[in-house]
Amino acid sequence: MSIPDRIEFVEVGPRDGLQNEKLLVSTQHKLALINRAIDAGARRIEVTSFVNPTRVPQMADAESVCAGLPVRDDTTFIGLVMNLRGAERALATGRIDQLGAVSVATDRFAMANQGQTSDESVAAAKAIIALANAEGRTAQCTIAASFGCPFEGEVAQDRVVEMAASLAEAGPVEIALADTIGVGNPAHVAQLVARVSAAIAPLPVRVHFHNTRNTGLANVWAAVTAGASIVDASVGGLGGCPFAPGAAGNVPSEDVVYMLERAGVDTGMDLDRLIGTSRWLSEIMQRKLPGMVAQSPAFPAAA
């Protein structure tokens, strides 16, 4: 185990945090969330997804969100896309810096999520990456259901490693391993992160954890000490996948930052601002959010 000096933090709340919420959040509030994330130090933000609005109504305002993004040279705005049509929509806004493609480790979830087999999802992701590179943008790919599938159960590590190696050939900036339904455990995470890191080096590994079974933070720690250098999180712990039964929220941004910073790992994030944003978002969503640090007294207490 090696504790890194720093990790790169990716805020996914505006997209993954909100996509499964029944309460439709206004474009104005989405943009406020993005600006609050920037003020808290986030320099990579997943701002929206370019998907069928009838399947994911929360993302129907993708173009409007992009039109309202602040102009910043120091921040990478990421748009999630499932196919070339979505990629073309994202690029047409002129505001998306990086395309986020998705491949899926199992056939049944790939069919539920994007209407194609696992192998077809790899081919589609490679095409998206190629398009981004051709258009002067960057792209990354997330392997969904890397640690378990809601339909097929266990997922072989060999399959995920094989997919990662194939995707790396297309020229993404990174490969992400996603625990879409929150079934991973720290031992499994450490093993798979180490194997994928070796298979795609020198490309970095990003990790994306859901806290369905309260193992999310433990899995983040296992991942970063096994070699993952980029971590996704969502303010307040909001999140879930519309096409993955039982998927609960992402690991909360403020909880991840608290844990890593207390352990001496620099995240580049301002914890107090994240806590304030989590409390603000709780008011917008009209309910208590899952994140724990925002509900706890400050530590160490101010003098």
C-alpha positions in Angstrom: 0.0 0.0 0.0 1.3 3.4 -1.0 -0.4 6.6 0.2 -0.2 9.2 -2.6 0.6 12.9 -2.0 -2.3 14.1 -4.1 -5.2 13.0 -6.3 -7.2 14.7 -9.0 -10.8 15.3 -8.0 -13.7 15.2 -10.4 -17.1 16.6 -9.3 -19.9 14.6 -10.9 -22.9 16.1 -9.0 -24.4 18.2 -11.8 -24.7 15.1 -14.0 -24.5 11.8 -12.1 -25.7 13.4 -8.9 -28.9 14.8 -10.4 -29.8 12.4 -13.2 -31.9 10.0 -11.2 -33.7 12.6 -9.1 -37.4 12.8 -9.6 -37.5 16.5 -8.6 -36.5 18.4 -11.8 -33.8 20.9 -11.0 -33.8 24.1 -12.9 -31.0 25.1 -15.3 -30.3 28.1 -13.1 -29.7 25.8 -10.0 -27.6 23.4 -12.0 -25.4 26.3 -13.1 -25.2 27.6 -9.5 -24.1 24.1 -8.5 -21.4 24.1 -11.1 -20.2 27.6 -10.1 -20.2 26.5 -6.4 -18.1 23.5 -7.3 -15.6 25.7 -9.1 -15.4 28.0 -6.1 -14.7 25.0 -3.9 -11.7 24.1 -6.1 -13.1 21.6 -8.7 -11.2 21.9 -11.9 -12.9 19.0 -13.7 -16.7 18.9 -13.6 -19.1 16.5 -15.2 -21.7 19.2 -16.1 -24.4 17.2 -18.1 -25.1 14.3 -20.3 -26.3 14.3 -23.9 -28.8 11.5 -23.8 -32.4 10.9 -24.8 -34.5 13.3 -22.7 -37.4 10.9 -22.6 -35.2 8.4 -20.9 -33.4 10.8 -18.6 -35.7 13.9 -18.2 -33.3 15.6 -15.8 -30.7 16.1 -18.6 -33.2 17.5 -21.1 -31.6 21.0 -20.7 -28.0 19.9 -21.6 -27.6 22.6 -24.3 -29.0 25.3 -22.0 -26.6 24.3 -19.2 -23.7 24.5 -21.6 -24.8 27.9 -22.9 -24.6 29.2 -19.3 -21.2 27.8 -18.3 -18.6 30.3 -17.2 -15.7 31.0 -19.5 -12.6 29.6 -17.7 -9.3 28.4 -19.0 -8.5 26.5 -15.8 -11.6 24.2 -15.7 -12.4 21.1 -17.8 -16.2 20.7 -18.5 -17.1 17.1 -19.2 -20.2 15.9 -21.1 -21.3 12.3 -20.8 -22.3 10.7 -24.1 -23.4 7.2 -25.0 -23.1 7.3 -28.8 -21.9 9.4 -31.7 -25.1 11.3 -31.9 -24.7 12.4 -28.3 -21.0 13.2 -28.9 -21.9 15.4 -31.9 -24.5 17.3 -29.7 -21.9 17.9 -27.0 -19.3 19.1 -29.5 -21.8 21.4 -31.2 -22.3 23.4 -28.0 -18.7 24.6 -28.2 -18.4 24.4 -24.4 -17.6 20.8 -23.7 -13.9 20.2 -23.3 -14.0 16.5 -22.7 -16.3 13.7 -23.8 -17.1 11.0 -21.3 -17.8 7.7 -23.0 -19.3 4.7 -21.3 -18.7 1.0 -21.9 -20.3 -1.7 -19.8 -18.8 -4.9 -18.5 -21.8 -7.2 -19.1 -24.2 -7.7 -21.9 -27.5 -7.4 -20.0 -26.6 -4.1 -18.3 -25.2 -2.8 -21.6 -28.5 -3.5 -23.2 -30.5 -1.9 -20.4 -28.2 1.2 -20.3 -27.5 1.9 -23.9 -29.1 -0.8 -26.1 -26.0 -2.7 -27.2 -23.9 -5.6 -26.1 -20.8 -5.2 -24.0 -18.5 -5.6 -27.0 -20.6 -3.1 -29.0 -20.3 -0.6 -26.1 -16.5 -0.8 -26.3 -16.6 -0.2 -30.1 -18.9 2.8 -29.5 -16.7 4.2 -26.8 -13.7 3.9 -29.1 -15.5 5.8 -31.9 -16.4 8.6 -29.4 -12.8 8.9 -28.3 -11.6 9.0 -31.9 -14.2 11.8 -32.7 -13.1 13.9 -29.7 -9.5 13.6 -30.7 -10.2 14.5 -34.3 -12.2 17.6 -33.2 -9.4 18.8 -30.9 -11.1 17.7 -27.7 -10.1 15.0 -25.2 -12.1 12.0 -24.1 -12.2 9.4 -21.3 -14.1 6.2 -20.9 -15.8 4.7 -17.8 -16.3 0.9 -17.6 -19.6 0.6 -15.9 -20.4 -2.4 -13.6 -16.7 -3.1 -13.2 -17.3 -4.7 -9.8 -20.7 -6.3 -10.3 -23.8 -6.2 -12.4 -27.4 -5.7 -11.3 -28.5 -8.4 -13.8 -25.6 -10.9 -14.2 -24.0 -10.7 -10.8 -20.3 -11.2 -10.5 -18.0 -9.7 -13.1 -14.7 -11.4 -13.9 -11.7 -9.2 -13.4 -10.2 -10.6 -16.6 -13.1 -9.1 -18.6 -12.6 -5.6 -17.1 -8.8 -5.7 -17.7 -9.4 -6.9 -21.3 -11.8 -4.0 -21.9 -9.5 -1.4 -20.3 -6.6 -2.5 -22.5 -8.7 -2.4 -25.6 -10.1 1.1 -24.8 -6.7 2.4 -24.0 -5.7 1.8 -27.7 -8.2 4.5 -28.8 -6.3 7.3 -27.0 -8.4 8.4 -24.1 -6.9 10.5 -21.3 -7.8 7.9 -18.7 -9.9 4.8 -18.0 -12.4 4.8 -15.1 -13.6 1.8 -13.1 -17.2 2.3 -11.9 -18.9 0.5 -9.1 -22.3 1.3 -10.6 -24.4 -0.5 -8.0 -22.1 -0.2 -5.0 -21.2 -3.9 -4.6 -17.4 -3.5 -4.5 -15.2 -4.2 -1.5 -11.7 -2.8 -0.7 -9.9 -6.1 -1.5 -11.6 -6.4 -4.8 -11.0 -2.7 -5.6 -7.3 -2.9 -4.8 -6.8 -5.9 -6.9 -8.7 -4.6 -10.0 -7.2 -1.1 -9.8 -3.7 -2.6 -9.6 -4.4 -4.9 -12.6 -5.9 -2.2 -14.8 -3.2 0.2 -13.9 -0.6 -2.2 -15.1 -2.6 -3.0 -18.3 -3.1 0.6 -19.4 0.1 2.3 -18.1 1.0 5.1 -18.6 -2.6 6.1 -18.7 -4.1 6.8 -15.3 -7.0 5.0 -13.6 -10.0 7.0 -12.4 -12.5 5.5 -10.0 -16.2 6.1 -9.5 -18.0 4.6 -6.5 -21.5 4.4 -5.3 -22.2 4.0 -1.6 -25.2 1.6 -1.9 -23.8 -0.7 0.8 -21.8 1.9 2.8 -18.4 0.7 1.4 -17.8 3.7 -0.8 -15.3 5.6 1.2 -13.4 2.4 2.1 -13.3 1.6 -1.6 -12.0 5.1 -2.4 -9.1 4.6 0.0 -8.4 1.1 -1.4 -8.3 2.5 -4.9 -6.0 5.5 -4.3 -3.5 3.4 -2.3 -3.5 0.8 -5.1 -2.7 3.4 -7.7 -5.8 5.2 -8.8 -5.0 8.9 -9.2 -8.4 10.4 -10.0 -11.5 10.2 -8.0 -15.1 11.0 -8.8 -17.5 12.2 -6.2 -20.9 14.1 -5.9 -21.7 16.9 -3.5 -24.0 15.6 -0.8 -23.8 12.0 -2.0 -26.5 12.4 -4.6 -26.6 10.0 -7.5 -27.9 6.8 -9.0 -28.4 5.2 -12.4 -31.9 5.1 -14.0 -31.0 1.8 -15.6 -29.3 -0.1 -12.7 -31.8 -1.4 -10.2 -30.7 -0.6 -6.6 -28.0 1.9 -7.5 -27.8 4.5 -4.7 -25.9 7.7 -4.4 -22.3 8.5 -5.2 -19.6 8.9 -2.6 -20.2 12.4 -1.2 -17.6 15.0 -2.3 -17.2 16.5 1.2 -16.8 13.1 2.8 -14.1 12.0 0.3 -12.3 15.3 0.7 -12.4 15.1 4.5 -11.1 11.6 4.5 -8.2 12.2 2.0 -7.1 15.6 3.4 -7.0 14.2 6.9 -4.9 11.4 5.7 -2.4 13.9 4.1 -3.6 13.5 0.5 -4.1 16.8 -1.3 -7.3 17.1 -3.2 -7.2 20.7 -4.2 -10.6 21.2 -2.7 -11.9 23.6 0.0 -13.8 21.5 2.5 -15.8 24.3 4.1 -17.1 25.5 0.7 -18.1 21.9 -0.2 -20.0 21.6 3.1 -21.7 24.9 2.4 -22.6 23.7 -1.1 -24.0 20.4 0.3 -26.2 22.2 2.7 -27.4 24.6 0.0 -28.1 21.6 -2.3 -30.1 19.9 0.4 -32.4 22.9 0.4 -32.8 22.8 -3.4 -33.6 19.1 -3.3 -36.0 19.6 -0.3 -34.5 16.8 1.7 -31.6 15.7 3.8 -28.7 14.4 1.7 -26.7 11.3 2.4 -23.3 13.0 3.0 -22.2 12.7 6.7 -19.5 15.4 7.0 -22.0 18.2 6.3 -24.1 16.9 9.1 -21.3 16.7 11.6 -19.5 19.3 13.8 -16.3 20.8 12.4 -13.1 18.9 13.3 -10.8 20.2 14.4 -13.0 22.8 15.9 -12.2 26.4 15.2 -10.2 28.1 17.9 
